């Protein structure tokens, strides 16, 4: 099934799918009550982080993203800064799972249809994510038309 340009694979058994694979990240999509139960058990695991949040495109669905603490957006940003010698990093986001990214960036921009909690942490708000707003922002920044 395709959703928001991401490939999703539905499976009857996550255990069967994960056997023999080294997984550092997975997402479960379901109703809140079912995902909350799962998150309760996962929260006890050392070295695992997760984010449980409502889908901003379909408010009946919730996402539970589960990942190694080392594979977080925060750590990825810190890794890029250190290993690529970046002096300044700008991040873009739309949902709760982007909050750690924003915390690691020097500037951060939320799209106009982002969740309010992310907008509150943003350096600024750009057009919605259906308007090529990130590409437009970068193009303007490259032209030198924007401060920062």
ChimeraX commands (.cxc) that place a marker at each C-alpha (Angstrom):
marker #1 position 0.00,0.00,0.00 radius 0.5
marker #1 position 1.31,3.50,-0.80 radius 0.5
marker #1 position 0.58,6.41,1.52 radius 0.5
marker #1 position 2.18,9.85,1.39 radius 0.5
marker #1 position 4.90,8.60,-0.96 radius 0.5
marker #1 position 6.09,6.09,1.62 radius 0.5
marker #1 position 5.90,2.36,1.09 radius 0.5
marker #1 position 4.04,0.44,3.77 radius 0.5
marker #1 position 3.76,-3.31,3.96 radius 0.5
marker #1 position 0.90,-4.85,5.89 radius 0.5
marker #1 position 1.75,-8.04,7.72 radius 0.5
marker #1 position -0.23,-10.44,9.88 radius 0.5
marker #1 position 2.73,-11.08,12.15 radius 0.5
marker #1 position 5.51,-8.63,12.85 radius 0.5
marker #1 position 7.48,-11.40,14.53 radius 0.5
marker #1 position 7.51,-13.49,11.35 radius 0.5
marker #1 position 8.57,-10.47,9.32 radius 0.5
marker #1 position 11.36,-9.45,11.68 radius 0.5
marker #1 position 12.98,-12.86,12.18 radius 0.5
marker #1 position 16.53,-12.82,10.87 radius 0.5
marker #1 position 16.46,-9.10,10.01 radius 0.5
marker #1 position 18.35,-6.34,11.76 radius 0.5
marker #1 position 15.67,-3.72,12.27 radius 0.5
marker #1 position 16.55,-0.27,13.62 radius 0.5
marker #1 position 13.21,1.38,12.93 radius 0.5
marker #1 position 9.61,0.38,12.36 radius 0.5
marker #1 position 6.22,2.06,12.41 radius 0.5
marker #1 position 2.92,0.63,13.55 radius 0.5
marker #1 position -0.28,2.33,12.38 radius 0.5
marker #1 position -3.51,1.59,14.20 radius 0.5
marker #1 position -6.06,2.95,16.66 radius 0.5
marker #1 position -4.76,4.78,19.73 radius 0.5
marker #1 position -5.83,2.20,22.34 radius 0.5
marker #1 position -4.05,-0.66,20.60 radius 0.5
marker #1 position -0.86,1.32,20.03 radius 0.5
marker #1 position -0.86,2.69,23.58 radius 0.5
marker #1 position -0.87,-0.88,24.90 radius 0.5
marker #1 position 2.11,-1.77,22.71 radius 0.5
marker #1 position 3.96,1.42,23.68 radius 0.5
marker #1 position 3.53,0.54,27.35 radius 0.5
marker #1 position 5.49,-2.69,26.85 radius 0.5
marker #1 position 8.10,-1.15,24.57 radius 0.5
marker #1 position 8.79,1.66,27.06 radius 0.5
marker #1 position 10.38,-0.93,29.36 radius 0.5
marker #1 position 13.04,-1.90,26.82 radius 0.5
marker #1 position 16.49,-0.39,27.26 radius 0.5
marker #1 position 18.05,1.31,24.25 radius 0.5
marker #1 position 14.69,1.78,22.51 radius 0.5
marker #1 position 12.95,5.09,21.86 radius 0.5
marker #1 position 9.53,5.71,20.40 radius 0.5
marker #1 position 7.06,8.33,19.39 radius 0.5
marker #1 position 3.27,7.88,19.60 radius 0.5
marker #1 position 1.28,10.52,17.76 radius 0.5
marker #1 position -1.91,11.10,15.80 radius 0.5
marker #1 position -1.73,11.05,12.00 radius 0.5
marker #1 position -2.27,14.66,10.92 radius 0.5
marker #1 position -3.74,13.52,7.61 radius 0.5
marker #1 position -6.24,10.96,8.97 radius 0.5
marker #1 position -7.26,11.72,12.56 radius 0.5
marker #1 position -8.64,8.20,13.12 radius 0.5
marker #1 position -5.14,6.72,12.87 radius 0.5
marker #1 position -2.16,6.92,15.18 radius 0.5
marker #1 position 1.50,6.17,14.54 radius 0.5
marker #1 position 3.89,4.39,16.86 radius 0.5
marker #1 position 7.44,4.82,15.58 radius 0.5
marker #1 position 9.92,2.56,17.34 radius 0.5
marker #1 position 13.66,2.89,16.90 radius 0.5
marker #1 position 17.04,2.43,18.50 radius 0.5
marker #1 position 18.00,5.42,20.66 radius 0.5
marker #1 position 21.02,5.70,18.40 radius 0.5
marker #1 position 18.81,6.01,15.30 radius 0.5
marker #1 position 16.88,9.11,16.39 radius 0.5
marker #1 position 16.54,12.24,14.28 radius 0.5
marker #1 position 18.34,14.10,17.06 radius 0.5
marker #1 position 21.34,11.75,16.93 radius 0.5
marker #1 position 21.35,11.71,13.13 radius 0.5
marker #1 position 21.60,15.51,13.10 radius 0.5
marker #1 position 24.42,15.47,15.65 radius 0.5
marker #1 position 26.23,12.80,13.60 radius 0.5
marker #1 position 25.97,14.87,10.40 radius 0.5
marker #1 position 27.18,17.99,12.19 radius 0.5
marker #1 position 30.23,16.19,13.58 radius 0.5
marker #1 position 31.23,13.96,10.66 radius 0.5
marker #1 position 30.48,16.40,7.85 radius 0.5
marker #1 position 31.78,19.44,9.73 radius 0.5
marker #1 position 28.54,21.37,9.29 radius 0.5
marker #1 position 28.46,24.69,11.12 radius 0.5
marker #1 position 24.74,25.30,10.66 radius 0.5
marker #1 position 21.86,22.86,10.19 radius 0.5
marker #1 position 18.32,23.71,9.17 radius 0.5
marker #1 position 15.51,21.21,9.76 radius 0.5
marker #1 position 11.96,20.96,8.43 radius 0.5
marker #1 position 9.02,19.10,9.90 radius 0.5
marker #1 position 5.30,18.58,10.26 radius 0.5
marker #1 position 4.60,16.27,13.19 radius 0.5
marker #1 position 5.53,15.31,16.77 radius 0.5
marker #1 position 8.27,12.96,15.60 radius 0.5
marker #1 position 10.18,15.99,14.29 radius 0.5
marker #1 position 10.55,17.63,17.73 radius 0.5
marker #1 position 13.89,15.88,18.45 radius 0.5
marker #1 position 15.14,17.01,15.03 radius 0.5
marker #1 position 14.20,20.62,15.83 radius 0.5
marker #1 position 16.05,20.39,19.15 radius 0.5
marker #1 position 19.26,19.47,17.31 radius 0.5
marker #1 position 19.04,22.10,14.56 radius 0.5
marker #1 position 20.21,25.71,14.51 radius 0.5
marker #1 position 17.12,26.76,12.56 radius 0.5
marker #1 position 13.91,24.81,12.14 radius 0.5
marker #1 position 10.83,25.43,10.04 radius 0.5
marker #1 position 7.41,23.86,10.38 radius 0.5
marker #1 position 5.06,23.65,7.43 radius 0.5
marker #1 position 1.83,25.59,7.91 radius 0.5
marker #1 position -0.22,22.41,8.31 radius 0.5
marker #1 position 2.10,21.03,11.02 radius 0.5
marker #1 position 0.92,20.19,14.53 radius 0.5
marker #1 position 0.82,23.18,16.89 radius 0.5
marker #1 position 3.44,21.75,19.27 radius 0.5
marker #1 position 5.98,21.70,16.45 radius 0.5
marker #1 position 5.06,25.18,15.22 radius 0.5
marker #1 position 5.72,26.50,18.75 radius 0.5
marker #1 position 9.31,25.18,18.56 radius 0.5
marker #1 position 9.96,26.42,15.02 radius 0.5
marker #1 position 12.17,29.31,14.00 radius 0.5
marker #1 position 9.50,30.05,11.41 radius 0.5
marker #1 position 6.50,28.71,9.54 radius 0.5
marker #1 position 6.60,28.05,5.78 radius 0.5
marker #1 position 3.82,27.10,3.35 radius 0.5
marker #1 position 2.09,23.72,3.72 radius 0.5
marker #1 position 3.72,20.46,2.72 radius 0.5
marker #1 position 1.63,20.19,-0.46 radius 0.5
marker #1 position 3.15,23.35,-1.94 radius 0.5
marker #1 position 6.81,22.35,-2.38 radius 0.5
marker #1 position 7.48,24.73,0.50 radius 0.5
marker #1 position 10.78,23.13,1.59 radius 0.5
marker #1 position 12.18,23.22,-1.96 radius 0.5
marker #1 position 11.03,26.83,-2.36 radius 0.5
marker #1 position 12.61,27.78,0.96 radius 0.5
marker #1 position 15.93,26.22,-0.03 radius 0.5
marker #1 position 15.87,27.85,-3.48 radius 0.5
marker #1 position 15.25,31.28,-1.92 radius 0.5
marker #1 position 17.97,30.70,0.67 radius 0.5
marker #1 position 20.43,29.72,-2.08 radius 0.5
marker #1 position 19.64,32.90,-4.02 radius 0.5
marker #1 position 20.61,34.85,-0.94 radius 0.5
marker #1 position 17.17,36.33,-0.70 radius 0.5
marker #1 position 16.73,35.23,2.90 radius 0.5
marker #1 position 18.68,36.17,6.02 radius 0.5
marker #1 position 20.41,33.54,8.13 radius 0.5
marker link #1:1,2 radius 0.2
marker link #1:2,3 radius 0.2
marker link #1:3,4 radius 0.2
marker link #1:4,5 radius 0.2
marker link #1:5,6 radius 0.2
marker link #1:6,7 radius 0.2
marker link #1:7,8 radius 0.2
marker link #1:8,9 radius 0.2
marker link #1:9,10 radius 0.2
marker link #1:10,11 radius 0.2
marker link #1:11,12 radius 0.2
marker link #1:12,13 radius 0.2
marker link #1:13,14 radius 0.2
marker link #1:14,15 radius 0.2
marker link #1:15,16 radius 0.2
marker link #1:16,17 radius 0.2
marker link #1:17,18 radius 0.2
marker link #1:18,19 radius 0.2
marker link #1:19,20 radius 0.2
marker link #1:20,21 radius 0.2
marker link #1:21,22 radius 0.2
marker link #1:22,23 radius 0.2
marker link #1:23,24 radius 0.2
marker link #1:24,25 radius 0.2
marker link #1:25,26 radius 0.2
marker link #1:26,27 radius 0.2
marker link #1:27,28 radius 0.2
marker link #1:28,29 radius 0.2
marker link #1:29,30 radius 0.2
marker link #1:30,31 radius 0.2
marker link #1:31,32 radius 0.2
marker link #1:32,33 radius 0.2
marker link #1:33,34 radius 0.2
marker link #1:34,35 radius 0.2
marker link #1:35,36 radius 0.2
marker link #1:36,37 radius 0.2
marker link #1:37,38 radius 0.2
marker link #1:38,39 radius 0.2
marker link #1:39,40 radius 0.2
marker link #1:40,41 radius 0.2
marker link #1:41,42 radius 0.2
marker link #1:42,43 radius 0.2
marker link #1:43,44 radius 0.2
marker link #1:44,45 radius 0.2
marker link #1:45,46 radius 0.2
marker link #1:46,47 radius 0.2
marker link #1:47,48 radius 0.2
marker link #1:48,49 radius 0.2
marker link #1:49,50 radius 0.2
marker link #1:50,51 radius 0.2
marker link #1:51,52 radius 0.2
marker link #1:52,53 radius 0.2
marker link #1:53,54 radius 0.2
marker link #1:54,55 radius 0.2
marker link #1:55,56 radius 0.2
marker link #1:56,57 radius 0.2
marker link #1:57,58 radius 0.2
marker link #1:58,59 radius 0.2
marker link #1:59,60 radius 0.2
marker link #1:60,61 radius 0.2
marker link #1:61,62 radius 0.2
marker link #1:62,63 radius 0.2
marker link #1:63,64 radius 0.2
marker link #1:64,65 radius 0.2
marker link #1:65,66 radius 0.2
marker link #1:66,67 radius 0.2
marker link #1:67,68 radius 0.2
marker link #1:68,69 radius 0.2
marker link #1:69,70 radius 0.2
marker link #1:70,71 radius 0.2
marker link #1:71,72 radius 0.2
marker link #1:72,73 radius 0.2
marker link #1:73,74 radius 0.2
marker link #1:74,75 radius 0.2
marker link #1:75,76 radius 0.2
marker link #1:76,77 radius 0.2
marker link #1:77,78 radius 0.2
marker link #1:78,79 radius 0.2
marker link #1:79,80 radius 0.2
marker link #1:80,81 radius 0.2
marker link #1:81,82 radius 0.2
marker link #1:82,83 radius 0.2
marker link #1:83,84 radius 0.2
marker link #1:84,85 radius 0.2
marker link #1:85,86 radius 0.2
marker link #1:86,87 radius 0.2
marker link #1:87,88 radius 0.2
marker link #1:88,89 radius 0.2
marker link #1:89,90 radius 0.2
marker link #1:90,91 radius 0.2
marker link #1:91,92 radius 0.2
marker link #1:92,93 radius 0.2
marker link #1:93,94 radius 0.2
marker link #1:94,95 radius 0.2
marker link #1:95,96 radius 0.2
marker link #1:96,97 radius 0.2
marker link #1:97,98 radius 0.2
marker link #1:98,99 radius 0.2
marker link #1:99,100 radius 0.2
marker link #1:100,101 radius 0.2
marker link #1:101,102 radius 0.2
marker link #1:102,103 radius 0.2
marker link #1:103,104 radius 0.2
marker link #1:104,105 radius 0.2
marker link #1:105,106 radius 0.2
marker link #1:106,107 radius 0.2
marker link #1:107,108 radius 0.2
marker link #1:108,109 radius 0.2
marker link #1:109,110 radius 0.2
marker link #1:110,111 radius 0.2
marker link #1:111,112 radius 0.2
marker link #1:112,113 radius 0.2
marker link #1:113,114 radius 0.2
marker link #1:114,115 radius 0.2
marker link #1:115,116 radius 0.2
marker link #1:116,117 radius 0.2
marker link #1:117,118 radius 0.2
marker link #1:118,119 radius 0.2
marker link #1:119,120 radius 0.2
marker link #1:120,121 radius 0.2
marker link #1:121,122 radius 0.2
marker link #1:122,123 radius 0.2
marker link #1:123,124 radius 0.2
marker link #1:124,125 radius 0.2
marker link #1:125,126 radius 0.2
marker link #1:126,127 radius 0.2
marker link #1:127,128 radius 0.2
marker link #1:128,129 radius 0.2
marker link #1:129,130 radius 0.2
marker link #1:130,131 radius 0.2
marker link #1:131,132 radius 0.2
marker link #1:132,133 radius 0.2
marker link #1:133,134 radius 0.2
marker link #1:134,135 radius 0.2
marker link #1:135,136 radius 0.2
marker link #1:136,137 radius 0.2
marker link #1:137,138 radius 0.2
marker link #1:138,139 radius 0.2
marker link #1:139,140 radius 0.2
marker link #1:140,141 radius 0.2
marker link #1:141,142 radius 0.2
marker link #1:142,143 radius 0.2
marker link #1:143,144 radius 0.2
marker link #1:144,145 radius 0.2
marker link #1:145,146 radius 0.2
marker link #1:146,147 radius 0.2
marker link #1:147,148 radius 0.2
view
